[in-house]
Amino acid sequence: MSPESSSKRHSAARPIEEELQRAWMLAAERNVSLCVVALEIDCFGEYLAAYGRDAAEDCLETLERIVVSLLKREEDCCLRLGQSGFLLVLPDMPMLMGRDLANKINQAVRREGLVNKESHAGAVTLGAGLAVVNPEPPFDKDVLDTAKIALRKAQRRGLGRLEIADMRVSEKREVAA
């Protein structure tokens, strides 16, 4: 992987909204779907209290390495989201491929075997919320909020869960009305 592609794949310096706008316009131009996946360590508050800030940061760095290693396309991007998670911006990715990627990430995290004695799983797990949209200009940041809401729903359902929010459904209804 070239340094240029590495910077595209994970860039803490690039603002989330700027990256979302770039991907939104790219997907709109190509007339394809955009998947946005919010990932967060389950039980992060408890992990932080048990292991401390340095260990939590080490864990996040390991998770970022795992996530970035699974991003195979140049357009895909992984950004830090808050203190305990990541945001994947995946232009030109169908919903089923986005779902499969989120599942592969969770499997890879489990294989890594990062210990979390505060979780009943005994290991670090990631909750995931996937929002999929067929973008049209202008940019609508609701896709980010929708991914975060889906993440919260997934985490309420348990550890290592994925919740999908298909924003294309409401678009179809509007066209039909």
N, C-alpha and C positions, 0 to 999 in steps of 0.2 A: 504494500500500500504506500502510495506516495505521500509526502508530507502534506500536499495540497488536499488529497482526498481525506486524509486523517482529520484535517481542520474542518472539512465539510461535515464529517461524520460526528465529531463531538467538539463542540465549541462553547465553552462556558462564557466566552467574551461576547458572543453574538446574542443580542436580546431575543427572547422567545418570540415576541410579536413580529420582529423583523423577519425571522426565519419562517414563521407561519405565513406571513404575507408573501414571501418569495415562493413558498411551496404552493400556496393558494393560486397565485397567478400562473405558475407553471402548469398546475393541474387544469385550471380553467382554459388556458391556451391549448392544451392537448385534448380537452373535453374528456377527462378521466377523473376517477375518484381520488380523494385525498383521505388518508387515514392518519389520525392523530391518537397516539397512545400515551396515556399518563400512567407511569409506574411509580410505586412507592413501597418502601419496606414496610411489611406488616408489623404491627406492634413496635413502631420505631421509638416512641417515647419510652417504653419499657427497656428497649435495647440500649438506648442512650443512657438511661439511669443506671443500668447494670454494668455497662462496659466503658462508659465515658466518651467524650468528644473525639479523642484521637482514634480510638478503636472504631467508632462509628464512621469517621472519615475514611479510615483504611477499608472498611467494609464497602462503603460507597465507591471507592476507587476500584475495588475488585469487581463490584457489580457493573460499573461503567465499562470496564475492560471486557466483561462477558457480553454485555449488550452490544457494544461496538463491534465485537468480533462476529456477531451474527448479522450485522447490516452488510449486505453484499452489493447493494446498488449505490452508485455515486450520489444520487439525489437524496438518499436517506440520511437523516440527521438525528443525533442524540444530544439533548441539552439537559443540563441540571434543572430540576424543578423543585424549588424550595430547598429545605435542608435534608430531605429524606427521599428524594426521588428523581425521576428523569422524565423527559418528554421526548417521544419519538415523533418525528415529522416525516411522513412517508407519502410523497406525492406519487401519483400513478400506481397506487397499490389497491387492488380490489379488497373488499372487506374480508373475504375468506383467507387471502394471503396475509392480511394484517392479523387476523385471528391466529393463524398458524405460526406466525412470527412471535406473537405474544406467548403462545404455548411453548415454543422452542426456548424462549428466554427463560420461562419458569422452570423448564426441565433442566436447562444448563445451570441455573442458580441452585437447584436442588442437588445436582451432581457435584457442584463445588463444595457442598457440605459445610457452609459457614454456620458455626454454632450460634444459637440464640436460646439460652436457657430460660428466657422469659416468655418464650412462645411454646404453646403445647405441641407444636411440630418439632421442637428441639433444634430447629435450624432456621436460618433466614429465609423468608419467602417474600415474594413481591405480589401485591395486588395490582391489577391492571384494568384500566378503563379505556376502551377503544371507541372513538367517534369517527364515523365515516360520512363524507359529504361529497357531492358533485359540485365543486365550486363554480361560481360565476362572479364576475366583478360586480360590485366592489367587495373587498375583503370583509369577512364577518368573523369577528373573534369569538363568536358563540361556539365555534368548534372546540376551542380550548376549554371553555366552561363546561361544555357537554362531556368532554373526555374526563374532566375532574369529577363531575357528578357521577359518571359511570364508575370511576375508580372508587368513590365512596360507597356506592351500592355493592360493588364487588367485595370490598373489605367488610361490609356488614354481613355478607353471606359466609365469610370464612377466610381462611388463609390461602394465599396463592390462587385467588380466584380472578376470573376475567368477566367483565360486563361489557356488552357491546351496545352502543347507541347508534342506530342507523338514522341519520338526519336526512337521508334521501327520501324516506317515507313521507315526511311532511312536504317535501318539495313536489312529490308526485300528486299529493292531494290538492295542493294549490293550483297545479296545472290543470287538473281535472275539474276544478270548481268553476 
